[in-house]
Amino acid sequence: MLKSYKILVLLLLIFSISGCMQYGPIDEESFNTGSSGSTDSITGKGLFITNEGNFTYGNASLSYYDTETKNIENEIFARANAQKLGDVAQSMTIHNGIGWVVVNNSGVIFAIDISTFKEVGRITGFTSPRYIHFLTDEKAYVTQLWDKRICIINPKTYQITGYIDTPMKTGSESTEQMVQYGKYIFTNCWSYNNKILVIDTETDQVCDSIKVGIQPTSLVMDKNNKIWTVTDGGYEGSPYGYEAPSLYRINAETREVEKQFKFKLGEHPSEIQLNGTRDTLYFINNDIWRLPVTAEHFPVRSFIKNKNTIYYGLTVNPVNSEVYIADAIDYVQPGVILRYSSEGAEMDEFKVGIIPGAFCWK
């Protein structure tokens, strides 16, 4: 998820002092005020949207869209907990009925009840957390920006219990998304790097790496245990190099690159996603593109045309393959989520927070 604005944000993070958000204690009382309605209890199926907010402004937020009622609730964390979410909401993952919201520049991960949105715990002490991946109920990995270490945490005690050192040079410290194959975790190194790292979860050590193009971003694994990543190619004048971006298919068992789809120099592919059956890829490259995981060539035409705005995030409903696109508009005003049918027909849209970037299905 590294379009031009995100590249700027990440560079600012590398060369700036991490923001410090002051949080109060976990509030035992409910706080259900706000113009969007009550947050007493949400029991149906739905979609969480993490709205990054503006870097250093502390205006990140969390939204929830009920796919059955078509109702959108904004600022749900603030309304349920009487405090702001913090600075740059990066990602969210659900594990055992608890939502884990990673707030990057504030260096915190919140654990929330996914029905009431109330905070049930938090983990602090990170440099700049990006994504969380659960191995067991008592062990998870957290990748970081601006830090060579991947954090090992205990979700039950809300503590950092250890670190995994990675072989990255100073100035290129960044691990991002994670996928798992057997006992191995694969994670992409984005900043001034061209590696997919392989981690042995029994030893908590990097045991291998896979070379791809310059700066791999998104990472997913399809139904055939093939890992897919897209590179952004760097930028003109970069000390690490500049090249055309590529989409790679990697065999998780052999760790070999099986396929490379090349984009044109200057294009900006990002946000690889899979449908529920994990047999079809979706990604942003100005337009929205759709590609079967068995394809040998790019499609001739895009799946959904860009509406002359900023497509910043993407997800696919795992049940009915509806497509949700996060439109950042101008990075200042509240963003919009555009909803399309599985056939690419525009259905509706709804407003969320500033810079909607990532999604999490309930």
N, C-alpha and C positions, 0 to 999 in steps of 0.2 A: 504494500500500500504506500507507494512512494512516488506520487505525482510531484510536480514541480514544487508545490507548497510544502509537501512533506519533506522533500529534500532540504528545503530551507530550514524547516523546523529542526530536523535532525542535525544539520550543521550548526545551528544555534546552540543546540544541546551540547554538542561536542566542545564548543568554545566558550560556553557560558557556565556560570555557577548554577547548580540545580536549585529550583525554586523550593521554598519552605512554606508549606501550608500548615496553619495552626488548626488542629482539630480538637474538639472537646471529647469528653468521655462518651462511651456508648450510652445512648439515651434509652431509658427503660420505658418511657411514656410515648405513646403514639403522637404523631404530629401530622394531622391530615387536613391542613388548610391549603388553599391555592385555587387558582382559577380553573384548573383542569378537572377538578372533581376529587372525590375521596380516593384514598389508597388503602382503605381498610382491608380488603382481601381480593386477590385476583386468582381465580381457580382454573380458568380456561387455558387453551393453547394460545401462544402468542410469541412476540418477537421483541427482544430488548435491543435498543439502539444506544450505543455509547457515542455521545457528542463530545468531541475533543475540547471544544472551546478554544480561545485564543491563547497562545503560548505566553506564560507568566501572568495571565489575567485571572486565573483561578475561577474561570466560569465554565468549566466542564460540567456536563449533566448527563443524566440517564433518562431515557424515554422507554415507554412500553406500549406496544400496539397489540390489541386483542384481535386476532385474525377471525374470530367468530362474530364479534359484535361490531368490528371495524372502528372501535373506539381507541383514541390515542391519549395516553397520559404522559405529560412532560414534567420534568423536574421531580421525578418520583423519589429519588434519594433524598434531596433536600426537604421535600414535603414530609417524608416519613421519619426523618432523623434530625430535623431542625438544624442542619448544617450543609454547607456546600460540598460537592463531591471532590473538588480540588482542581489541580492544574494538569490538563491534558489527559482525558480518559482514553486509554489506548485500546483495551480489549476486555472481553468478558467471557467466562467459561462457567458452565453449570456442572456441578458434581454432587451427587447424592442430595439433590434438592436444595443445594446452597449455590447462590450465584457469587462468583469471584470476580470483582471489578478491579482491573489493574489501572492505576492512575500514575502515569509515567513520571512527569516532572515533580510531582509531590512525593514520589518514592514510597507509595503505599498501595496495598491491596486490601480492599474491603470485602468481607463476607456478608452477604445479605440473604434474608429469607425471600425466596422468589415469588411468594404470594403476597406478603405484606410490605416488602422492600425495606424492612427494618434491618439495621446492622446487627449482626450476631458476633462479629469479631473482625479484627484487622491485623495485618502484618506490616511492620515498618522496618526500616534499616536497609532498604535497597538504594542503590545508586540511581538507577533509572529503569524500572521494570517494564517489560514489554508484553510477554505472553506467559501463561501458566499452563503446564501439562501435568495431569495426575497419573501417577504410577500405581499407587495404592491409596487407601484412606489416610495413611500416615506419611506419605511421601509424594512430593511433587517437585518439578523443576520450574524455575522462573528465569527466563532469558532477560538480558539487560543491554541497554545502550550505554556507551561511555564506561564500560567495565568489562575486562577480559573474563570475568568469572560469571558462570551460571549459578544461581542460588539453588540450594536444596532446602526445601521447607517441610515442616510437619503441619499439615492443615488442621490437625486436632488441637495442637497446642499454640498455633499461630506464631510459630517461631522459625527463624532461619537456623537450620541445623548444620549447614556445611556449604562448601563451594566446589565447583568443578572448574579447574583452570583450563583455559583454551589457548591454543598457540597463535595468538594474534599480536601484531605489532602495535605499539603505542600510536594512537591516532586512527586506528581501524577497529576499535573495540565495539562490536555489535553482534549479538545473536538475536534471532527473531522468532519466527514461527517454528513449531515442532510437530513431527509425525512419528509414529512408533511402528516398528516391525520387529516382532518377537521381543527380545530383551534390549533392542537397540533403539535409541532416539536419534533422529536426524534433525538438524537445525541449520538454517541458512545464516551465513555471515554476510551482512549487507555492506557496511561502511568500508569503502576502499578494499574490497575483498572479492574473492571468486571461489569460495569454498562452501560445500555442504559438509558440516562436521557430523561424525558418527560417534555416539556416546554409549558405552557399555553401562547399563543401569545397575549391574551387579557390583562393578568396581567404582562407578561414578567417575569415569575417566574417558577422555577422548581417545578412541582407539583407531580411528581412520578418518579420512576426508575424501571428498569427491570434487574434482575441479570442474567448474562450469564457466560461464561467461562473467563479465564484470558486474558485480553487485546484484546477487540473487535476492529477490524480494519474497513474494508469496510462496507458500509451500503446502501441497496437499498430497494425499495418497488415494489412488483410485481402487476400484474393486479387484483389480488384477495385481495389487501390491506394486504398482508403479508409482514412483514419486514424480510429481510435476513441480517445476519451479520456473519462474520467469525472471530474466535479468533486465535491469534498466539501462545497462550499457555505459553508466557513468555520465559525464558531461564534458562538453568541449572545454579544454584547458585543465581538466582534472590531472593531478599528479599521478594518479593510478592508471589513467588511460581512458579512451573514449572509443566506443565501438557500437555497432548496431545491436539492439536488444535481441534476445532469443528466448524461446520457450523450450524447455528440456524435459524429456521423459527419461527417468532413471529406474533401473531394475533394483528394487530394494534388497533382494537376496544377493545378487552378484555385485551390486554397487557400481554398475557400469552405465554410462550414458547410452541409451538405445536410440534416441531420436532427438534431433534439433530442428526446430522451426525458426527460421530467421525473419525478423522484422526489418523495416527500413531504418536507416540511420536517422535519428531525430524523433522516431516514434516513442511513445511512452506506455507500453503495456503494463498492466498491474492487476491486482486483486483477483487472482485465480480462485475460483470456487467450483464446487461439485454439486450435482443434484443429489437427491436422496438415495438413489441406487448407485451412485458413484461411477456412472458410466458415461457422463457427459461433463465437459469442462465449460465454464463460463469465465470471461475475463473482460476487463476494460482496455480498450485501445482507441481512445476518443469515443467510438461507438461501443456497444456491447456485442461481444462475439461469442458464438457457441460452437463447440468442437467435440465430437465423439472421441473417447479415449483411444479408440482403435484407428482414428483417422491417419492418413499418410500425408495429407496436404491441408493447408488452410482453406476455409470456405471462401467462395468468390465474393459473397455479400455478407455484411454484418447482420446480426440478429435483431438489434434494436438501434436505431439511429440516434445520435446525439442531438439534443434539443437546443444547441448553441448555449450550453451552460457547462458546469464543472461536475462531471461524474467522478465522485470521490470514493465511494464505497459500493459494495455489491454483495448480495446474498441470494440464495435460491431456496424457496420453501421445500423442505425435504419430503413433504407429503404430496403436494400437487404441482411442484416445479414452477410456481409463480416466481417472477423475478422482481426483486426490490433493489432500487438504485438510490444511493445517497447523493443528493445534489447539494454541494456546498455553496452554491449561488455566487457569493462574493467573499466568503470567509469572514464576514462581519455580521450579517443578519442571520436569523434562525434559518437553518437548512430545511430541505424538503425531501421526503421519501417518495419516489415514484414507483407505483406498483403496476406490473405488467403480467398478462396471462402467460401460460406455458407456451403459447404460440406467438408471443411477442406483441399482443394487442394491449394498448394502454388502457388501464382500468380506472385508477384514481391516484390521488396523491394526498399527503398530509404533512403538516409542519412539525418539526422537532426542535432540537437545540442547535447551537452554533457549531458548525463543521461536523456533521454526522459522519463517522468514519468506519465503525465496525458494528457487527450484528451478533446476536446470540439467540438461538431458538430455544424456546421453552418446550 
